[in-house]
Each structure stands twice: as C-alpha cells, then as structure tokens.
C-alpha cells in the first residue's frame, strides 16, 4: 500500500507544478491561517450565590455560559449574554433581561468603588437581597472592569444600539457583517458540595476565686456574605467584630496574668462560622455544649453573651436585645456601664438600646444573639447599625477603606468601609465597660471618666488595622472557608497566643435533611471571542448554494460537448505544465452568456493566448473502455506542444466519478489510460494503443463535470477556512473534534481523491 502511495505522489510531483499546487495549497492555507488564534479577551468572573437554606433555593441555578454578547439596548435579548455596567444597573433592567429569556447576565464592577456615587452603591446594595431571592435559572456573573472589557462593552453597545434606527435590510446586512463577541466560560455545571464543614473556634480565660464563677461570653462571626461569594470581603461585617474580639482577648489576657487583676469571672471567646447562613456554627456549638456534654461553661452561671457585629464605623452604638434586661442583673449592669463610659469619655457617640422580639416564623434570624436567646441565655448584640435590615451587613460593597484621592479633605469614601479610629474608639468603650462590670468599679465608687486601658494597656489601633487588612484581603464566604483554610488556622493561632483551651468545632449538614447546601463553580475564567453572528453562516450557505446552482446551470446549458482546455508547453522531454487562467475565464464567461443568451465578445486575444481546436472524435476509437465520449489524440508538432482530453467513466467506482487524464509524450500518438479499481484501490494500466515510448500521465481538466467538481472544492475550502479561522476552533486543543471541521476536511479529501 505504501509503495503504491509513493508511486502516486511521485507521479504527482513529477508531472506538473499546478497539480502539486492544487493538491497541497488547501493544507497550507488551513495550517497557516493569517488570523490570530487568541481570544479577544480572557478575564475572571465571579458567579452569584447558589445555596439552599432549609430547603429554599437562593441565587442562580446555572453556571454554564456560551452565548453571544448584547447590551440592554438591543431589541432581542433571548439566549444572549447581557452585559451591564454597575452605573447603569437597575432591578427593572435585570428583571427585563430575565423575562426576555436572556442566556446569561454579566454585571461589570469598577476597579475603584470610591469613584462611584453614593446613591449608585446604595441602590445596588438594596438590590442584592432581591437578586438572591429571585428565581434565576440563567447564570449571573460579576466581572471587574479593565480596558479590554470596557472596549468589548463599548463595541457591543454600539452594535446593539445602532440597530434601532436602521431598516430591516440594513439590520440584516449589519448583523451579517458586524463582528460580535461570544462569551464562553471554562467551568462545568455547578453541583452540590458534599460533606462541607463549617468551622468555629473557642478559647477561654478562667477566673479565680471559686468553682461556680459567672461566665461572660464574647462572640463574633468571621465569615462574610454578598451576592457573589468571591467578592464578599466583609470589612465592617464582620472583620471589625473579629478584630475587636481579638483585641479584647489580648487586653484581658494581660489583666488575667497578674494576681491583683485576675478577676472572678470566666471569659469565653467564640469565633463562629456560618454566621451569614442563619448562624449555623453558633447553633451547633450551643447544641454541643448544652445537650451533649455535662462539663461546659455555658451550663453554669452565664452572666451574659455579647455578640459583636459591624462595629467599625459610625458615631453611634446600639445594643440590640430580644428582652429588656431586668434591674440588678449583669446585663443591666453592662448597659449602665456602657452609658456611663460613653457619656463621660466619648460624648460624641450616641448610644441606645434597640428591642426586637425573636420571630421564629422568619427563615433568617435577625442577629446572632437570638441563637442564644432561643436557648434562654441572656444575650445581646452591639453594633453601630440601628436595624438588622441594613444592607451593609450583606453586600459585596462592604470592603476595606479605599483611597481618598477622589474625595475632598475629610470627606469619607463612598460605600461601607472600616474606619480604624472609630473601631479603636468602640473597642475601648467595650473594654472599659467590661472591666467596670468584672471589677465592680461603680459600686466601689470609681468615677465614670476613669480609664483603665492606658499606656501599656491601651488599645492598639495598629493591631486592629492589621487584623482588618488581613481579613479583608481575601473573600471569607462560608462556601470558601473550609477546615483547612488559612483563615481558620490563622485565627486559631491568634486565639492561642492569648487564650487557653482553644478548640475547633465543626458543623456538617445532615445528609438526609440538610439545613444548608452549598454549590461549587463560583469562580471561573470567561473568554470573549471575536466571532461572526449566526446569521453569517446562513448567508454563507445561501451564497454557496447560489454559486453551485449557477455553475450547474452553466454546465447544463453549455451542452455535452463542452470542455475545458488547458495549455502547456513542452520545454523538455519531461515537460512543464502551464495553466492559462485567462482562457479558463474566457470560456466560463462564454458558456454562461450562451446559456442566458447574452452577447459576449470574449477577452482580448493578447490575454487569452493561443487556443487549440477541440479534437474530433475518431470513429475507430469508439470501442474500448471509454464511455459517452471518445477523443482522438491531437499532436501539434509545429507549435511544439501536445493537448489531449480523455473522459473515462469507471463503472466499478461506487460514486462513478469521471477521471480526467492528460498525456504528454515525446514521439507518436499514444493514449495511456489509468483509473481507480474498486477492488484493490490501486492505479492500474487499462489499455495502451499504439507504441508507447516515454509516456507521462498528467491530470487534465476536461468535461462539463469538471466545473461542478472544482466548484465543490472551492466551497469546501471556503467552508473549511471560514470555520478554521473561528477563534473558538483555533483556541481548542483538538480542532479536528469540531463537526464542522470534520465535514470540511472529509469533503475536501474526498474531492481531491
């Protein structure tokens, strides 16, 4: 088989230049495409939340995206990826895209949030809960703007908005010729994450003076929450609460080091996980300590539980309670001490108590202290927010303090953030009030302006800032923080520096009836490919069909005796093939004009060159293996060239394709036929008339079927090159796996065979 193939290629290379050119130029064009094979842009996208809480689904339910980009200005959004900038975002537009069955929504966020107006940020924060509760089947992603992404948005906006003022024909032409962007994500469909564990940490400072000592519990949840988990940094809620808890642990650990200041109170510090998911970490911790063990500080004398949430900003502090404290209780004492410290040391701070009963009918608890209140433990939450419905607690806009370069002197940046000075002030207020309760300073006659934490014991703002910076440097959504996360291990390290008996507590969802279910594929890479619209393929198919139809019509009207003649000159016994393109064009125009009965004078003779007459059929050669037409070899010795045409129909070939051969020889009128045999697929010698001296077999384009034959090759090449230039195919690791490329390659190889 290899010997036969080598013989074919040897004859092909020796025969003539055009044959080699025709056979191998498609492969060269395919392999060496002038178009770049890179995507227009590659960027990271962050998917909207997807979780189930108590059987209720929240967020988007899909993650696969492979659609064409559009903006809200387009008339048709169905099955399109809608690009929206934050400055132009509104819930009505978002709902409109979902109602029109958009394929996906990508919301573009600016790099610098401080550049956005306060009303825009506030509006988006108010819409985040509505976006999560709205049933969303299509994927919703968030992307950070850069120059290339803005360029894609601008081009898409121009393409989408220009269609409204055009006619139907102009819209069709614009749609077919314009370049679009195909948005494709690299990930798979999202699925539930099994056996996901939420981790919580506890540590303690044991009091002195007896066994049944009262216990004060300080709690702060470390996880963050927002519409997109990978964009949820939770600066004020609740990196500020965790940093305050760690600073209080450092301060009181120093006091408990010395006998003179070792108080008769147990201090229990708890950093909870899953706080944004109905405080799952706190719930399991209470169950473990109250239901599954007999030795726990929570089962003894609990003075009160103070939860710290969003304490990093504002000039007010609110004590949220489920039941107002009774007079003479430790809770009442803390309330009075807070009022005294604030009024005497920080009169600019407004302090108030906010009473809200626990509503067990709600799917979500308002504050973390309600978890303790359900178990009848006295608890409250300290926050600078007046209501649990504040949108700052669950927003991706809750980030660390941003640059003031775009703001005036002393003017705060837009959106929620952490002010370290105010955080340090609030930390000192809580520390002073706790110390006055623990050491009973009011009953001992200590003045209200007495400051305990000064000099070596003062609150370190640098430490607070470092903790906040570290926590807000990474997203801390519960789906992203597992038991091996650096967040958990670092928190455990800091607690272990100041506290004793630091432990971990894990909570996993019940497999039979899970209270919470998390899903993966929350961060993906999106590629924006520059492509032609789908209607371009339709118009291309129409053009190809029209071309083939015209060529077939030209062949039909040209008659059975029409043929294409190729001219070559014999410069040596080996010969050299030379294609006269102008003769070919002249013949095509002549045949088409004759079929449509149009006058055609023909191309100038100086362009066409010499043309040989068609050889006449010889009666003596009407026998043999030739079908339909038999031609006699005509030798033009005077011109020094040879031309011949032979039509041979292989009856054994399954597709009965005509084989065209051209023969050149030095002396004599010899016809040498070859064809493919269906039995062994090899070139066989069929017949030889006369005496054969030094015959060479060359392909010859002749007969009416040749026009249609080359038309198919042109169409295959066009189809293949257009699809091969598609960036989606070029960027693929296995381009031949695409069905369109396979069809083009197979069709081309079939025609060339």
Residue pairs with C-beta under 8 A, 6 or more apart in sequence:
4 682
4 683
7 683
8 683
11 697
12 19
12 20
12 23
13 20
14 574
14 696
15 577
15 696
15 697
15 698
15 699
16 568
16 575
16 576
16 577
16 698
16 699
17 576
17 577
18 577
18 578
18 579
19 577
19 698
19 699
22 752
23 752
26 713
26 717
26 720
26 748
26 752
29 717
29 721
30 720
30 721
30 724
33 721
33 724
33 725
33 730
35 725
35 727
35 730
36 727
36 730
37 727
37 730
37 731
38 727
38 731
39 527
39 528
39 529
39 727
39 731
40 148
40 152
40 181
40 527
40 528
40 529
40 530
40 727
41 148
41 149
41 152
41 527
41 528
42 525
42 526
42 527
42 528
43 143
43 144
43 146
43 148
43 149
43 525
43 526
43 528
44 143
44 144
44 523
44 524
44 525
44 526
45 106
45 141
45 142
45 143
45 185
45 523
45 524
45 525
45 526
46 141
46 142
46 143
46 228
46 229
46 230
46 231
46 522
46 523
47 60
47 63
47 139
47 140
47 141
47 142
47 190
47 228
47 230
47 521
47 522
47 523
47 524
48 59
48 60
48 131
48 132
48 136
48 139
48 140
48 141
48 142
48 227
48 228
49 58
49 59
49 60
49 132
49 226
49 227
49 228
49 229
50 57
50 58
50 59
50 60
50 61
50 63
50 190
50 518
50 519
50 522
51 57
51 58
51 59
51 277
51 479
51 516
51 517
51 518
51 519
52 58
52 514
52 516
52 517
53 277
53 278
53 363
53 364
53 515
53 516
54 278
54 363
54 515
54 516
56 363
57 135
58 132
58 133
59 132
59 136
59 140
59 227
60 136
60 137
60 138
60 139
60 140
61 136
61 137
61 190
62 137
62 138
62 139
62 189
62 190
63 139
63 185
63 187
63 188
63 189
63 190
63 521
63 524
64 139
64 185
64 187
64 188
64 189
65 81
65 103
65 104
65 139
65 141
65 183
65 184
65 185
65 526
66 182
66 183
66 184
66 185
67 79
67 80
67 81
67 103
67 104
67 182
67 183
68 80
68 81
68 180
68 181
68 182
68 183
68 531
68 533
68 534
69 80
69 81
69 83
69 152
69 156
69 180
69 181
69 182
69 183
69 528
70 76
70 77
70 80
70 81
70 82
70 83
70 156
70 160
71 82
71 83
71 84
71 153
71 156
71 157
71 160
71 161
72 82
72 84
72 88
72 93
72 96
72 97
72 160
73 157
73 160
73 161
73 164
74 80
74 160
74 161
74 163
75 163
75 164
76 100
77 96
77 97
77 100
77 101
77 102
78 100
78 101
78 102
78 103
79 101
79 102
79 103
80 102
80 103
81 102
81 103
81 104
81 105
81 106
81 183
82 97
82 102
82 104
82 105
82 106
83 106
83 108
83 152
83 153
83 156
83 157
84 93
84 94
84 97
84 105
84 106
84 107
84 108
85 107
85 108
85 145
85 153
86 107
86 108
86 109
86 110
86 116
86 120
86 124
87 110
87 116
87 120
89 107
89 124
89 127
90 123
90 127
91 127
91 130
91 131
94 105
94 127
94 131
95 134
97 105
98 105
98 134
98 136
98 138
102 138
103 138
104 138
104 139
104 140
104 141
104 183
105 138
105 139
105 140
105 141
106 140
106 141
106 142
106 143
106 183
106 526
107 140
107 141
107 142
107 143
108 142
108 143
108 144
108 145
108 149
108 150
108 153
109 142
109 143
109 144
109 145
109 231
109 396
110 116
110 144
110 145
111 144
111 145
111 146
112 402
112 403
112 406
113 121
113 397
113 399
113 402
113 413
113 414
113 415
114 402
114 403
114 404
114 405
114 406
114 407
114 413
114 414
114 415
115 406
116 414
116 415
117 414
118 414
118 415
121 397
121 414
121 415
122 391
124 395
124 397
125 391
125 392
125 395
125 397
125 415
125 416
126 391
128 226
128 227
128 391
128 394
128 395
128 396
129 391
129 394
131 140
131 227
132 227
139 185
141 185
141 524
141 526
142 227
142 228
142 231
142 396
143 149
143 526
149 528
152 181
152 528
155 179
155 181
156 180
156 181
159 174
159 178
159 180
162 174
163 171
163 174
163 175
166 174
172 535
175 533
175 535
176 532
176 533
176 535
176 536
176 539
177 536
178 533
179 530
179 531
179 532
180 530
180 531
180 532
180 533
181 528
181 529
181 530
181 531
182 528
182 529
182 531
182 728
183 526
183 527
183 528
184 526
184 527
184 529
184 728
185 524
185 525
185 526
185 527
186 524
186 525
186 526
186 527
187 521
187 524
187 525
188 521
189 521
190 519
190 520
190 521
190 522
191 519
191 520
191 521
192 517
192 518
192 519
193 479
193 517
193 518
193 519
193 520
194 511
195 508
196 479
196 482
196 508
196 509
196 518
197 482
197 483
197 506
197 507
197 508
198 273
198 274
198 277
198 280
198 281
198 284
198 478
198 506
198 507
198 508
199 273
199 281
199 481
199 482
199 483
199 485
199 488
199 504
199 505
199 506
200 270
200 271
200 272
200 273
200 274
200 281
200 282
200 284
200 285
200 504
200 505
200 506
200 507
201 270
201 271
201 488
201 491
201 492
201 495
201 502
201 503
201 504
201 505
202 268
202 269
202 270
202 271
202 285
202 501
202 502
202 503
202 505
203 249
203 268
203 269
203 495
203 496
203 498
203 499
203 500
203 501
203 502
203 503
204 266
204 267
204 268
204 269
204 297
204 499
204 500
204 501
205 249
205 252
205 253
205 256
205 266
205 267
205 269
205 499
205 500
206 266
206 500
207 213
207 256
207 262
207 263
207 264
207 265
207 266
207 267
208 259
208 262
208 263
208 264
209 264
210 264
212 300
212 301
213 264
213 265
213 266
213 300
213 301
214 264
214 265
214 266
214 301
214 302
214 303
214 330
215 265
215 266
215 267
215 268
215 297
215 298
215 300
215 301
215 302
215 303
216 265
216 266
216 267
216 268
216 303
216 304
216 305
216 306
216 330
216 434
216 437
216 438
217 268
217 269
217 270
217 297
217 298
217 302
217 304
217 305
217 306
217 372
217 379
218 245
218 248
218 249
218 267
218 268
218 269
218 270
218 305
218 306
218 308
219 245
219 270
219 271
219 272
219 282
219 305
219 306
219 307
219 308
219 368
219 369
220 238
220 241
220 242
220 244
220 245
220 270
220 271
220 272
220 307
220 308
220 309
221 238
221 241
221 242
221 271
221 272
221 273
221 274
221 275
221 276
221 279
221 281
221 282
221 309
221 368
222 238
222 239
222 242
222 271
222 272
222 273
222 275
222 471
222 476
222 481
222 487
222 491
223 234
223 238
223 273
223 274
223 275
223 276
223 476
223 477
223 478
223 481
224 232
224 233
224 234
224 237
224 238
224 239
224 276
224 398
224 475
224 476
224 477
225 232
225 234
225 237
225 276
225 393
225 394
225 477
225 478
226 232
226 234
226 394
226 395
226 396
226 397
226 398
226 477
227 395
227 396
228 396
228 522
229 475
229 477
229 479
229 480
229 522
230 475
230 477
230 480
230 522
230 523
231 396
231 475
232 396
232 398
232 475
232 476
232 477
233 239
233 396
233 398
233 399
233 400
233 471
233 472
233 473
233 474
233 475
233 476
234 398
234 471
234 472
234 476
235 312
235 398
235 399
235 400
235 401
235 416
235 417
235 418
235 468
235 471
235 472
236 310
236 312
236 313
236 392
236 398
236 416
236 417
236 418
237 309
237 310
237 392
237 393
237 394
237 398
237 416
238 275
238 308
238 309
238 310
239 312
239 400
239 418
239 467
239 468
239 471
239 472
239 476
240 308
240 310
240 311
240 312
240 313
240 418
240 423
240 468
241 307
241 308
241 309
241 310
241 311
241 312
242 271
242 308
242 467
242 471
242 491
243 312
243 423
243 463
243 464
243 467
243 468
243 471
244 308
244 311
244 423
244 426
244 427
244 430
244 464
245 269
245 271
245 308
246 463
246 467
246 494
246 495
246 498
247 427
247 431
247 459
247 460
247 463
247 464
247 467
248 269
248 427
248 430
248 431
248 434
249 269
249 495
249 498
249 499
250 460
250 463
250 497
250 498
251 431
251 453
251 457
251 459
252 267
252 431
252 434
253 498
253 499
254 457
255 261
255 262
255 263
255 435
255 457
256 262
256 263
256 267
261 439
263 438
263 439
265 303
265 438
266 297
268 297
268 298
269 495
269 499
270 282
270 285
271 491
271 495
272 279
272 281
272 282
272 285
272 368
273 280
273 281
273 478
273 481
273 488
273 507
274 280
274 281
274 282
274 478
274 507
274 516
275 281
275 282
275 368
276 394
276 477
276 478
277 478
277 516
278 363
278 364
278 365
278 515
278 516
279 365
279 368
279 371
280 507
280 515
280 516
281 505
281 507
282 368
282 371
282 372
283 371
283 507
284 505
284 506
284 507
285 505
286 298
286 371
286 372
286 375
288 505
289 296
289 297
289 298
289 299
290 296
290 298
290 299
290 375
293 299
298 377
302 377
302 378
303 330
303 331
303 378
304 329
304 330
304 331
304 334
304 378
304 379
304 380
305 369
305 372
305 377
305 378
305 379
305 380
306 334
306 379
306 380
306 381
306 382
306 430
307 367
307 368
307 369
307 372
307 379
307 380
307 381
307 382
308 381
308 382
308 383
308 430
309 367
309 368
309 381
309 382
309 383
309 385
309 393
310 383
310 384
310 385
310 390
310 392
310 393
311 317
311 382
311 383
311 384
311 423
311 426
311 427
312 384
312 417
312 418
312 419
312 420
312 422
312 423
312 426
312 468
313 384
313 416
313 417
313 418
313 419
313 422
313 423
314 384
314 385
314 422
315 348
315 349
315 350
315 384
315 422
316 349
316 350
316 351
316 352
316 384
316 386
317 338
317 342
317 349
317 350
317 351
317 352
317 382
317 383
317 384
317 426
317 429
318 351
318 352
318 353
318 354
318 382
318 383
318 384
318 385
318 386
319 335
319 338
319 351
319 352
319 353
319 354
319 380
319 381
319 382
320 353
320 354
320 356
320 366
320 367
320 369
320 380
320 381
320 382
320 383
320 388
321 331
321 353
321 354
321 355
321 356
321 369
321 380
322 355
322 356
322 357
322 358
322 369
322 370
322 373
322 379
322 380
323 355
323 357
323 373
324 353
324 355
325 331
325 332
325 335
325 378
326 332
329 378
330 378
330 437
331 378
331 380
333 437
333 442
334 433
334 434
334 437
335 353
336 442
337 432
337 433
337 434
337 436
337 437
337 442
338 351
338 429
338 430
338 433
339 351
340 433
340 436
340 442
340 448
341 429
341 432
341 433
341 436
341 448
342 349
342 351
342 429
343 351
343 448
344 447
344 448
344 449
345 429
345 432
345 448
345 449
345 451
346 425
346 429
349 425
349 429
352 386
354 386
354 387
356 366
356 367
356 388
358 365
358 366
358 370
358 373
358 374
359 366
360 374
365 371
366 388
367 381
367 383
367 388
368 381
369 379
369 380
369 381
370 379
371 379
372 378
372 379
373 379
382 430
384 426
385 392
385 393
392 398
392 416
395 416
397 415
397 416
398 415
398 416
398 417
399 415
399 416
399 417
399 472
400 417
400 418
400 468
400 469
400 472
401 413
401 417
401 418
401 419
401 420
402 413
402 415
402 417
403 413
404 411
404 413
406 413
407 413
412 419
418 468
418 472
420 461
420 464
420 465
420 468
421 461
423 461
423 464
423 468
424 459
424 461
424 464
427 459
427 464
428 453
428 458
428 459
431 452
431 453
431 459
432 451
432 452
432 453
435 441
435 452
435 453
436 442
436 446
436 452
441 450
453 459
467 494
470 490
471 487
474 486
474 487
476 487
478 518
479 518
479 519
479 520
479 522
480 522
481 487
481 488
482 488
483 504
483 506
488 504
492 502
492 504
495 502
496 502
509 515
509 516
509 517
527 731
529 726
529 727
529 728
529 731
530 727
531 726
531 727
531 728
540 718
540 719
540 722
544 715
544 718
544 719
547 711
547 714
547 715
548 708
548 711
548 712
548 715
550 592
551 707
551 708
551 711
552 708
553 595
554 588
554 591
554 592
554 595
554 707
555 562
555 591
555 704
555 705
555 707
555 708
556 595
557 591
557 594
557 595
557 596
558 591
558 594
558 595
558 704
559 704
560 628
560 629
560 704
561 614
561 629
562 591
562 704
563 614
563 645
563 702
563 703
563 704
564 584
564 587
564 701
564 702
564 703
564 706
564 707
565 583
565 587
565 611
565 612
565 614
565 643
565 645
565 702
566 577
566 579
566 580
566 583
566 584
566 643
566 662
566 700
566 701
567 578
567 579
567 580
567 583
567 609
567 610
567 611
567 612
567 641
567 643
568 575
568 576
568 577
568 578
568 579
568 641
568 643
568 664
569 576
569 578
569 640
569 641
570 576
570 640
570 641
570 642
570 664
573 666
573 694
574 696
575 664
575 696
575 698
577 698
580 608
580 609
582 603
582 607
582 608
582 609
583 608
583 609
583 611
585 603
586 602
586 603
586 607
586 608
588 707
589 600
589 602
589 603
590 600
590 602
592 598
593 599
593 600
594 600
602 608
610 639
612 634
612 636
612 643
613 634
614 645
615 631
615 632
615 633
615 634
615 643
615 644
615 645
616 632
617 629
617 630
617 631
617 632
618 630
618 631
618 632
621 630
621 631
621 632
621 689
622 630
624 630
624 687
625 648
625 673
625 686
625 687
626 646
626 647
626 648
626 673
627 647
627 648
627 649
627 651
628 647
628 649
629 647
629 703
630 647
631 644
631 645
631 646
631 647
633 644
633 663
633 669
633 670
633 671
634 643
634 644
635 642
635 669
636 642
636 643
642 663
642 664
642 665
643 662
644 662
644 663
644 671
644 700
645 660
645 662
645 700
645 702
645 703
646 660
646 661
646 662
646 663
646 671
646 673
646 700
646 702
647 658
647 660
647 702
647 703
648 658
648 659
648 660
648 661
648 673
648 675
648 686
649 656
649 658
649 659
650 656
650 657
650 659
650 675
650 676
650 677
650 678
652 677
652 678
652 679
653 675
653 676
653 678
654 678
657 705
657 709
658 703
658 705
658 706
659 674
659 675
659 676
660 699
660 700
660 701
660 702
660 703
660 706
661 672
661 673
661 674
661 697
661 698
661 699
661 700
662 697
662 698
662 699
662 700
662 702
663 670
663 671
663 672
663 695
663 696
663 697
663 698
664 695
664 696
664 698
665 692
665 693
665 694
665 695
665 696
666 693
666 694
667 693
668 690
668 691
668 692
668 693
669 690
670 688
670 689
670 690
670 691
670 692
670 693
670 695
671 687
671 688
671 689
671 690
672 685
672 688
672 692
672 695
672 697
673 685
673 686
673 687
673 688
674 683
674 684
674 685
674 686
674 697
675 683
675 684
675 686
676 682
676 683
677 684
701 710
709 751
712 747
712 751
713 748
713 751
713 752
716 744
716 747
716 748
716 751
717 748
719 740
719 743
719 744
719 747
720 741
720 744
720 745
720 748
723 729
723 738
723 740
723 741
723 744
724 730
724 735
724 741
724 744
729 735
729 738
729 740
729 741
732 738
735 741
736 742
736 745
